[in-house]
Amino acid sequence: MQETLLQAAALILPLIIAIVFHEVAHGWVARALGDPTAHRQRRLSLNPLRHVDPVGTIVVPGMLALVSAPVFGWAKPVPVVKQRLNNPRYGMMAVAAAGPATNLLLAAIGAVALGLLARSESGGALVAFIALNLQNFILINIFLALFNLLPIPPFDGSHIVEGLLPRRAARTYEKLRPLGFPLLFLLLLVIPYLWPQFGVVQRFVVPPVLWAAGHYEALVRTIAGV
């Protein structure tokens, strides 16, 4: 029982940190580009209580972990008013990219920390728990970054694609946003259940996650001097 709780803690803690920084990064960039909405609503805080969604941040990731599925989650979205940005079209692309970019940076920080921990040659239960947290922290951040780059509303990748499309095509694409969650339900749950070979996560997210994880692992080994 205690081991199960420790494993759950080693998943939940890194996930909360990854999600909070992801969301706050959106707000920071939005404020820098002219939209103070998140700042005025006090959403630029790193206090998890301002961002945690009990279902998306705790329940869903916990259930996915229990069934050995890819772990992902979400927080309360940081409010961004596109029209307030200095350049709404390209500003929204920058705001969207800020979240995944922050996750990749956090994964690098985690890799350096894990490498330094391995170099220290320390032992014991506490060190093992910290190492497990760091390993999960790296993988969770990589997964969140690449998962959020899927070009499906309301993911960050959809805002990036919308900014790259010609204006007429972008307006058509934007009309898909109200269908975002039903579309996610269909693509991420229904189709993989009925036809596992067509799973979006397994086919389009897991391979680049594993590729990126290999490079972060190389960074860990370099720092550790292995």
N, C-alpha and C positions, 0 to 999 in steps of 0.2 A: 504493500500500500504506500509506504513512504517513498519507495523508488518510483512508483507511478506519479506521485505528487511532484517529485523533483523533476521528472521528465516533462510533466505538464508545465511547471514553472519555467523550465529551460526553453520552452516554446513560447509561452505567453509573454514573458518579459521582453525577449528580443522582438517579438511581433509588435507589441505596443510601442516600443521605441521606434521601430522602423516606420510604422504607420503614422505616428505623431510627427516625426520629422518630415515625412513625405507630404503630409497635409500643410504643415507650417511653411514648407518651402514654396508651395503654391501661393500662399498668402504673402510671403516676403517679396517674391518676384512681382506679384500683382501690385503691391504697394509701391515698389520701386518704379513700376511702369505706369503709375497714375491712378490706380484703384485702391482707395483706403478702406474699402468695406470690411475686410477681415480685421484690420487694425481697429476700426471703430467698434466692432463686435467682440473685441478682446479675444480673437482667435489666433493671434500670433504668439501665444504663450506655449511653452513646452510642457505645461501642466497637462498630463494625460486626461484628467477629468473633463477638460474642456473639449476633448476630441474623441474620447472613447465612445463607441457605439456598443452597448452590451451584446447585441446579437452579432454584429459584423466583426467586432474586435476580439470577442471571447468565445461565444457559443459556436459560431460557424467554424473558426479555426480548430477549436477543440474537437468538434465532431469529425472534421476531416482528418485530423490526426489519429483519432480512434479507429477509423476505417482505413488507415494507411493511404489516404488520398493526398494529392498535393495540397499543402497548407497555404491558404490565403485568407485575407480578411479585408475589412474596410473600416474607416472611421467616419465621423460626421464630416461631410464635405466642407471644406473652407469656402465661404461665399466669395465669389468673384463676379463682378458686373463687367461683362465684356465691353460694353459701350463706354465705360469710364476709363479704359486703358488708352494710353496716348495713341497707339496704333492698334485698334481692336483686332484686326486680322492676324498680324504677326505677333502682337503682344500676347494673344491667347495661346499661340503656339509655344512661346517662351514660358508662360505660366504653366502650361501642361507638361512641358519637358522638365521643369524644375523638380517635380516629384521623383520621377525615375532617376534623374541625374543624381539627386541627393541620396537615393537608395544605393546606387552604385558606389558613391563616395563613402557611404557608411560601411559598405561591404569591404572596401579597401582598408578602412580604419580597423575594422574587425579582424581582417587578415593580418595586419601589422601587429595588433595586440595579441593575437593567437600565436604568431611567430615569436614574439618576445616572451610569452608565457612558456612556450616550448624550449626556448633558449635558456630560461632560468633553471630548468631541470628540477623544478619543485614537484612535490608529490602531495598526496593526501586527498581526502574527499572533497574539500573546498576547492582545491585547484582543479580537480576533475569536473566539478560542477561549473566552474567558471569556463573551462575549456569547452564543455558541452554548450553552454550559452553562446559562446563566441562562434562555434561551428554552426549552430542554428541561426545566429545573427547574420552570418555571411550568406547562407543559403536563402534565408527569408528575404533579405534585402535584394539579392539577385532576382529571386522569383517575383517579388513585388514590382521591381523595375520593369522586367520584361513582360510580365503579365499585363501591367497597366499600359504597355505600348501596343496592345492589340487594338486594331482600328475599329473597335465596336463601341458605340455609345453606351454608357457615359465614360468609358475609359479615356485616359490621357491621350492615347494614340489616336482616338477619333478627332480630337481638337487639332492635333498636328496634321492629320490627313486633310481635315477641312481647310486648314490654312494653305495647304499646298495645291488644292484643287482650283481650277478656274472658278471664277465667282459664281457663274450660273450653276455649275456642278456642285459647288459648296453649299449653295442655298437648297438644292435638292437633298444633298447628304444631311444637312442640318435637320430636315424634316423627320429623319429617323430617330432623333433624340427621344421623343415621347415613347418610342417603342423599345428603348434601350433595355430595360429590365426584362420584359418578356422575351426579347431577343437573346439576352444573356441566359435566361432560364432554358431556352430552347437549345442554344449552342453548347452550353457548358454542362447541362444536366440531362436533358431529354435525349439528344442525339448520341452522346457517349454511352448512355444506358442502353439504347436500342441498337446502336451500331458502334461498338467500341473502337473499331478501326478508323472512325471518322472523328474521334475526340479532338477538339480544338487544342486543349491544353497539352495532351500527349504528342500531338503532331507538330504544333507550332510554338509551344512555349518550352516544354521540357528539353528538347535538343539544344537550343541556344543557352538555356540555363546550365545544362551540364557542360557545355563548351566554356562558358564564362567561369563556372565554378572551378574548372581545371586550371584556368589562368590565375584565379585567386589562390588556389591551393599551391601553385608554383610560387606565388608571392610569400605565402606562409613559410614554405620550405626555405626560400632565400633568406628571409628574416631570421629563421631558426638556425640557419647555417647548416642545413642538412644537404 
